[in-house]
Amino acid sequence: MVQIKRRRFLGLALDGPTIWLSYLIMYVWPWFLEKPRHLDWQASLAALPVFLIAYYGSFDLRGRAAWPGIAVIAAISLGLGQLTAAASIIMLFAVMIAVQSQRGRPRYLWLGGLAAATILAVAIGWVSWIFGFGVLFFGGLAAAATAANSLLQDQTEELIRARAQAEALAVMGERERISRDLHDIVGHAFSTVVLKSDLASRVIDGEPERARSELEAINAVGREALQEIRSAIRGLNQSTLIAATGHVRALLEAADIQLTFSNTAGPLPPPLEHAVAMVMREAVTNVVRHAGATACTIDIRRDHATLCLEIRDDGRGGTIVFGNGLDGISRRGGDLGGTVAIEAAQGVTVAARFPVGAPS
């Protein structure tokens, strides 16, 4: 059960059990007008501790756990009702606990049972008709008020649960976003570093200047990847198509894969541009790692309200095995209301479709 902070006034919870005991003043009020009989106050004092235990013990309970408390309070009310009609006030506490502790059919059964017990007690002459009137009339008002308060409490608890679930989903989403970005950034950067380091080691004896150039490129790739990782962790990473194009060109060039690139889409919303850039980087990283390709074609265009991204290679193709990379590509498409299709008939084709202007 969700714990709700109670509203307080002068240290007492306005929706807690103690504040409602003030209604017992109506039980002792006749004693100020007429001196009570010894039996009246002796029976009342004897019943008080039992009433308080039952009342406090069942106030915050729900379901069957509250049944004994309701029954004890009702029995005390009917027992004292034989002495004074003011004991009808005590029945209101049983009504209130029955309404707030029960839901659905049990609530109506308890209210009906309390009303029936009262009517029977009046019919056999155990209690006066004034007692019966007080229970039925004021009990009805108490039941309505308590039901409204219970409904408000249920809705508040539901809102608290929904907010907690939303916060948990937000945390999970942020973790997944960071994981995806780190996977794409690190995978792409390491692929570039490995290829350029291999190239530098091959030409270092015959072409030292070229080897130096490749080492400087490795340094630049490492620094840029480190900056992107920091931005991804802080949630500030928004890769642009221009930067991503430079990355894939460098990676494909280091792998000696010919690139054919076309972009006629024009300006894109930042979340969509970031998703397209990361999909392109991850797809090209897979081409370099797994395809054994000699050529790669990247085409970015608009088809009315849809952005189309296609990445094709002339590699070996074969069975597609989904891992973190391809799963990340598919999820990026789904996050923006788009679709991603991957085919491997002749080479591999990654075709992504995004609605332009989709929310992040």
ABEGO torsion letter per residue (X at the ends): XBBBBBBBBGGBBAABAAAAAAAAAAAAAAAAABBBBAAAAAAAAAAAAAAAAAAAAAAABBEAAAAAAAAAAAAAAAAAAAABAAAAAAAAAAAAAAAAABBEAAAAAAAAAAAAAAAAAAAAGABBAAAAAAAAAAAAAAAAAAAAAAAAAAAAAAAAAAAAAAAAAAAAAAAAAAAAAAAAAAAAAAAAAAAAAAAAAAAAAABAAAAAAAAAAAAAAAAAAAAAAAAAAAGABBBBAAAAAAAAAAAAAAAGBBBBBBBAAEBBBAAAAAAAAAAAAAAAAAAAAAAGBABBBBBBBBBEABBBBBBBBABAEEBBBBBAAAAAAAAAAAAAGBBBBBBAABEBBBBBBBBBGBBX
